[in-house]
Amino acid sequence: MATGTHEYVDDPRNAEILININGEFFPRSQAKISVFDSGFILGDGVWEGIRLHHGRLAFIDKHIKRLFDGAKALDLDIGLSKASLVARIEETCAANGMEDGVHIRLMVTRGEKATPYQDPRVTIGGATIVIIAEFKTPLVSENFLGINLFTTHVRRGYPDVQDPKLNTHSKLNCIFACIQAAKAGVDEALMLDPHGFVATCNSTHFFIIRQGEVWTSSGDFCLDGITRRNVINCCKQNDIPVYEKNFTLADVYAAEEAFVTGTFAGLTAVRQVDGRLIGNGEVYPQLGHLQGLYIDMIEAEVIQ
């Protein structure tokens, strides 16, 4: 049975983790925010998913820049400098005795409101900053051959409706797509843009490989994912032809290989899209090469 692209190995240590809320630590069972918080009432906030690798926060500068850029677009004052926020993340990992195999969810909302209403002017106090660091390793079965995708009717929209480049708490379109994928019995939904070209998946980014070339969407209707951009840069640095371009489902069905990217699991093979087997559905030599290059990039990042 399909279970999604973010399945992880259950780790009993997560039951006792300390969660950082506005600079204070709380046991998991006691970590709470107000029911008047902007994030709970409206999904008004920005977030990042970050990996701790060998004691270092991988690609942290890129994650923090994206978070602050999104907050600026929302006219949301985080209330901390970039350096102070990074230090708070590091303190959270240290308080939990974490060094490796850790996934961090950093969430910033506009803060508590005087009354349940969307106007930012009824916000009282500063931003709410929550840091949840968990021991998380991707769960991959011994006979894993790749994930299955289903193309959803839910489109990635125009930026004047809801800018898809913002990593906000408001993810209802992606949730709708995820629900449709789950009902179809697959792992994740493939989403098209308003013109019918492939855009992204509901929680990961999508790539195909055709005749040795790596293709991903134009990026006009998706978040510029950190792992997505790292894979593109990996290709460029290693003379692998890579293109950000418009392509259709017909191109996908005829691809030699396909994969998705994300901070949590890195690069993951796609076996089927809409019931069509991609390539032979069993061996992914070009993806294997890219996975090796990406691991090398992470190692180089954390030993700097």
N, C-alpha and C positions, 0 to 999 in steps of 0.2 A: 504494500500500500504506500502511496506517495505521502511524504511527510513534510515537504518543504525543503528549502535550501539552507536553513539555519539550524538544523538539528545538531545537537551537541552531546558529548559524553557526560552523563550525570556525574557530578562531583559533590560528594557530601560536605566538603568544606564550604560550599556556598550557603549552607544553612546558617553559618555563623559569621558571615561577612559583616563588616561595618560599612554603612552607607553615609556618604558625606552630603549633608543638607546645609547649605549656606555656611560652610566652614566648620560645622559640628558633626561629630560622628554618632550614629545611632545603630544599634543592632538591627538586622533585617526586619525582625518582627515588630520593631518599634518605629521604623522609618515612615514618617507621615508628613503630608503637606496639607494646607488648608483647602476645604471644599470651595473656597472663594478664589483659589489660585487661577490665574489667567490660562494656564495650560490645561487645567481640568475643565474649566468652564467653556473655553473657546478653542483650545489647541493653539494658543497664541505663544509661540516660542520657537527656538531653533535647537538643533541637537547634532551630535557627532558620535560615530562609533569608532573606537580607537583600540589598537592592539598594543599590549606590552610584550616585548620580545627581548629576551636576555637582559631584562632590567631596564630596557629603554622603550620609550613611547615612539613607535614607528611612525615616521612621516608626520610628527606632531605639528611642525610649523605649517604644513599644508592644511591640516585639520583645523587648527586654531584660526588661520586666516579665513577659511571658508565660514567658520562659525561667526567671526566678527563681521565679515562682509554681509552675511545673512541678517545679523542683528541690526546692522546699520540700515539695511533696506527696510526693515520693520520698524525703524526708529526706536529700537529697544536698547536701553543703556544697561550693559552687562554689569557695570559697577566695579570691574576689576581690570587691571592691565592684562595683556596677553601673558606676560611672564608670571604674574601672580596666579592666573588661572592654571597655567601649566604646573606651577608649584603645588597647587591644591590637588591636582590629579595625582602627582607624584606622592604627595603626603597620604592620599587615600590608598594607593597601592602599598606603600610602606606600612601603613597601619594594619593592613591585612596580610602582611608577610608575603607579598606577591612579587615574583621575578619573571615568570614565563607562562605562556599558555593562558593569557588573561585577555578578556574582552571588556572594554570600558564603554559605558553609555554615559555621555555627558549631555545634560539637558539644562537649558536655560529658558525660563519663561518670563513674561513681563512682570510677574509678581501677583501679590494678593490684591483683590478688588474690594471696594467698599460695598458693592452690590453686584449681582450677576448681570453684567451688561458689557457690550463689546467695546465701548468707547475707552481708549487708553487713558483718558483723563480721569476716570474713576478708579484708577490703580492707586493703591496706597503703599508706600514703602518702596523698597528696591526690588531688583530681579530675584527670582528664585533659582538657585543653582544647585542641581542635584548630580552627584557622581556615583554611579553604581559600577563597581569593578567586580567581575566574576571570573572564576576559573572556568575557562571554556575551551574545549578542543572539539573541532568538527567531528561529527559521528559519520564514519564511512564504513559501510559493510564490506565484508571480505570479497563479495562478488559484485561490488558496485561497478556499473558500466556507464554511469552518467545520469543526469536528471532528465525529466520529461517536461516539456512546456506545452501550453495551450494558448492560442491567440485569443485574447479577450476583446469584447466589443467596446470596452472602456478605453478611450483615447487619452493620450498625453496632450493637454490643451495648450492654447496660446498664452503667452506671458501676460497679456492684459486681462486674463481671467484668473489664473493662478500660475505664477511663474514657476515652471518646472525646474528651474535652476536653483531654487531656494530649498534648503534642507530644513523645512519647517515641521512643526508638530502636526500641522493640518495635512493628513495623508489619506483622506477619505477615498479619493479616486484610486489610490494604490490598494486600499483595503477592499474596495469593490472588486478590483481585478483579482486580488488574492483569493477572495471568496469564490469567484467564478472558476478559478483554477482548481481550488479544493473540491468544488462540486463536480468538476470534470475528472477528478481522480489523478491529477498531475501535481508536480512539485511547485511550479510557479507559472505566472502569467506573462506572456509576451505581449507588449503593448505597442500599438502603432501610433504615429503622429496624425494630426488632422488631415494630412494629405494621403494617408494610406501607406507611408513608408515605415519601416521598422524603427522604433524609437529606443526602447529599453524594456526591462522586465519590471515587475512590481516592486522588487527590493534589491535587484542586482542589475548589472549592465551586461549587454549582450554583444557577442562577437561571432563572426563566421570566418572560415578560412576557405578560400577558393583559389586553386592553382598557385598555392604558395603565398598568396596575398592575404593579409589580415584586414578584415573590414569591420567597422563599427559604425553606428549611426552618425549623422552630421553633428549631433550634440545640441541641435537647436531646441529639442523638446525633452531634454533629460538633464538631470544633475550631472555636473562634471565630476564624476566619482574619482576619489583619490587613487584607488586601485586601477580604475579604467585609464586614467591619465598615466599612471606608472607603466602599465602594459604598453600603451602607445609609445612612451619614451623608450621602453626596453627594446621594442621593435626598431625604432629609429637608430638607437645606439649600436644595434647588432645587424644593421643592413637588411632587416626583414621588411619587405614592402608593407606599409600600413596606411589605411585610408579611412578618414572620417567622411562618410558620404551617405547619400540616400540610396537605399536598396529595398527590394520588396520581398514578400514571402516566397515568391518563386525563386529568388536568389538563395534564400535560406534553405528551402527544400533540396536544392541541387548542390549545397555546400559539401565540401569534403569533411569538414569538422566544424563544430560550433562549441562555444563555451560561454560561461558567465563569470563575472568578476565581482568581488565584494571584499570589504575589509575583514570580515570574519573568516571566510573560507578560502580567500585568494582566488585561484582560477579553478573552475569546476566544469567538467565536460558536460555537454548536452547530447543526449542520446537520441531523443525524438522531439519533433515539433509538430503538433497537430496530427499525431499518428504517423508521420513520415520519419523513417529512420534516416539519421544524418550519417553519411558515409556508410561504413559497414557496421556502425553501432557498437564496435568492440575495441578497436585499436585507434589511438589518437597520437600518432608520433609527433606531429607538429605542435600540438598542445603540450605534450610532454617536454618538448624543447623550451617552450615559452615558460612553463612552470619552473623549470630549472633556472632560467634567466631571472625570473621574478624573485625566487628564493635568494639568489645571489645579490639582487638589488636590496632586499631587506637586510641581509647580513652586512652589506656595505654601509647601509644607513645606520644601523645600531652600533657599529664599532667606531664611528666617527668621533 
